[in-house]
């Protein structure tokens, strides 16, 4: 009997872990009863009682497992690590807040049985605020156009992954893995297919995404899969230097020859200094992001450090 794994990362989701576990179990037992299954929650150091709730859920159903992290390892490391701990013939990764429709699980499995080893869920619309969805669209198009890898627009990681792809993830030696980029990079070799869906509103609780977390996600994808930032810094720096030299030469000649009673105040010089200084600071910061990315990889800390496992002895 084939086995389906469902990975559900969570952080402070006390209102959602029980309903999502019931919904997934119902789908698996009613519509996919010919398969064995496991559900794995990986908790990123919740502080709202989520862990206590997960312990209750795991006690009631031994096919539901849990991993508790010793601290919050971020929105990318924890799900990636969780995928690598599943034992099914395929693994479905989905969020805990019902924004990823549980009803698509049978469709994913159907496509998997047809030979697609990666089935990616693609948002074609969302019930989140329109402004946020608009900026997400801009981000996806920018990163897709700048990256050497053909990035997948509006792909969040929701999808099905065959055990052969999970085996590849386990072999990757990357302390800050970016799953969306990895899927885009290797997906064609696993006969990937895309399934469109509308993203629902969060069922309960508050989103943990803020400006910092969204910025961190953008910078991870930018510094991991693009060279355009460094190339732009080089070209723009060269252009600014060339313009500055030309202006300096012209200014000096006109000043020495006093053409037309030429005089100039401090305003143009001040404006120029601020513009060039601003450009320099921007690219110093951008280069710093690349260096931070390199530094994190060189330190090579574990992706996740576990505090506790539940129900893994029941395989």
N, C-alpha and C positions, 0 to 999 in steps of 0.2 A: 504493500500500500504506500502510495506516495504521500509525502508530508509537506504541508504548507506552513511556513513560519510567517508570523505577522509581528513586525517590530514597531513599537510605539514609544518614542522618546517623550519624556514629560519633565516639567519643572513647575512646581506650584499649580498643579491641576487637580486639586482635591474634588472639585465639582464635576470633573469630566472623566476621571479614570474608571469609575464604576460603570457609568453609562456606555462608554466606548468599549469596555471589555464585554458587556452584555451584547451590544450591537454586533461586534465582530464574531463572538461565539455563535449567536443566532444565525448569522449569514453562513458561517462555516458548517454548522451542524444541519441547517435546513437545506441549503442550496449546494453544498459541497461535501455531502456526507460520505462520499466515496474516498475522501482523503483523511489522513490523520492530520493533526495540527498542533501547533504551539503558538502561544502569544507571549512575546517578550516585552516587558516594560523596562526601559532604562531610565532611571531617575537621576537628574542632574543636581542632586543635593537640595531637594525641596525643603521648605521650612514651614509649610502651611498644614501639615498633617497628611500630605499625599502618601508618604511612606507607610504610615500606619494603615491607611486605606488599602494600599497595595498588598500589605501583609495579610489583611483579611481576605482580599480577593484571591490571592495565591493559596490560602488555606482551604478555600472552598472548591477550587479547581486546580488540580495538580498539573494541568496542561498550560496554565498561566504561570509564567516565570517573571522574575524581577532581578535587576542588577541595580544596586545603590552605589553611586559614585561618592568618593570622599569629599569632593568639592565640585563646584560648577566648572565644567571643562568647555563650556561654550556650545553654541548652536550647531557646530559642524563636527567636532570631535566625538561627542557623545553618540549621535545617531550612527556615525561611521563605525565606531567601535561596536555598537549594538548589532549592526548588520553582520559583523564578523563573528559574533557569538551565536548566531542562529544555526540550527542544525537541519533545516528543512531542505527538500529538493528545490524549493524556490522560497524567496523571502519577499514579503510585501511590506514596504516602509510607508508609514502614514503618520500624520500628526494626531495629537490627543484631543483636539478641540472641535472635531467634527467638520473642520473646513475641507478636509479631504473626504469625499463621499464613500462611506462604507459599501454602498450598493455597487461600486465598481469592482469590488474584489472578484466576483464570478467572471466578469468580463476580462479582467487581467489574466485569470487562470485559463480562460478559454483561449486567449491569444498565446499564452505560454504553451499550451498543449498543441498549438498549431506550429510550434517551432521557434517562436520569438523568445529569445533568452533574456531580453530586456523589454519591458512594457512601461513606457513613460507616460505619466499623466500630465497633460498640458492644459493650463488654464486658458480658456478662450474668453472668459468674462469672470467678474468677481462681484460679490455683494459687499466688499469692503468699500470704504469711501472712494469716490471716483478720482479724487486728486492723487491719492496714494497709488491707485492702480495706474494712473497716467504716468507718474514718475517711475514706477516699476517698469513700465513699457519702454520709457526712454533709456533707462539703465540697461535693460536687456538688449536693446538694439545697439547701444554704444559698445557694450562689451563684446557683442557678436561681431560687429564690424572691425573692432580693434584687435581681436584675438586671433592667434594663428590656428586655434581650434574652433570648429564651427559650433559655437555655443547654442543651447536650446532655449528659445524664448519661453518665458513663463513656466519653466520647469523648476519645481522646488525640491525634488527628491521623491515625491509621491509616485510610486510605481512598483513593479515586480521585477525581481532580479533572480535569475537562475543560479543554482549552486556553483556553476562554473565561473560566473562573474563574481560571486562572493569569494571564491577561491583566489581570484585575481586580486581582489581588495586586500585579502590577507597577506599577499605577497608584496604589496606596495610598502616601501619603507619611507613613509611620509608622516611626520609628527603633526602636521596641520593639513589634513586631507580636505579637499574641496570636492565633495561627491558630484555636484552638478557638472563640474569641469571634467571629472574622471569619466562620467557617463557620456558626455559629449565627445571626449577624446577616443574612447574605445567602443562606443555603442554600435557603430556600424559593423564591427567584427562580431557582434553578438546578435545580429539580425534584429535590431531594435525597431519597435513599432510605437507610434504615438497615439494615445487615446485622449480625446478632448473632453473637458468637463467644465462646469461652472463652479467656481469656488464659493462655498456657503459662508455665512457669517459664523463667527465663533459662537459655540453653543452657550458657554458660561465662562465666567472669569475674565480677566484682563490679559491682553496680549503683553508679552514680555519684550517685544521688539520696540526699541526706541532709536533715536538718532544715532547713538553710539553703536548699537548692535548692527543697524543697517549699514552704517559707514564701514564697520569692520568687515561685513560680508562683501561690500563693494570692493574694498581695498584688497581683500584676500583673492578675489577673482581677478582683479586688475593686475596685481603684482605677480600672481602665479601663472597667468596665461597671456600676458601682453608685454610687448617691448616698446609700445608706442610712447609711453610716458618718458622713458629715458631718451628715445630718439628725438622726441619733440623738444626736450630740454636741450639737447645738443644743437639741433637746427635753429631753435629760437635764440639760444645763446649766441650762436655764430652770427645770426642776422642782427641781433641787438649790438653786438660788437662792431659789425661792419657799419651799421648806421651811425653809431657813436663816433667811429673814426672819421667817417665822411663829414659829419656835422662839425667835428672838432677842426678838421682841416679847413673847411669852408669858413668857419667862424674866425679862425686865426688869420687867414688871408684877408678877409674883409676888415678885420680889426686893424691889421698892419697897414693896409692900403687906405683905410678910412673911406671906403667907397660910400658915396652919397651921405656922408655924415653918419655912418653906421654906428648905432649904439644899441645896447641890449641890457635889459635889467636882469634881476635875479630870478624873476618868475619862470622863464623857460628852463633855466638850469635846475631850479628846485623841482619843477614838475617832472623833468627828465630823470632826476635822481630818484624820486619817489616811484616812478613807473618802473624803472630798471630794478630798483631795490625790491619792489613788490614781486616782479617776475622772478627774481633770484630767490626770494624767500619761498615762493610757491614751489619752485622746482627743488629747492633744498629739502622741503617737507616731503615732496613726492619721492625723491631719492631716499629719504629716511624711511619711507614705507617699504621700499624694496629691501633696504638694509635690515629692517626689523623682520621682514619675511625670511631673509637669509639667516639672521641670528637665531630665530626660533627653530629653524631646521638644523642648524649646527649644534645647538644645545641638545636637541633630540630627546626631550623628555617623553615619557610614555603618553600615548594618546589619551588614555583614561587610567585612573587608579581606582580599583574597586574597594568598596567598604564591605559589601555583603552580597551574596547570591541566594536566591530562593528558588527551590524546586528543580534545580539542575541535576540533582541526583536521581530524578524520576524519568530520565530519558529512556 
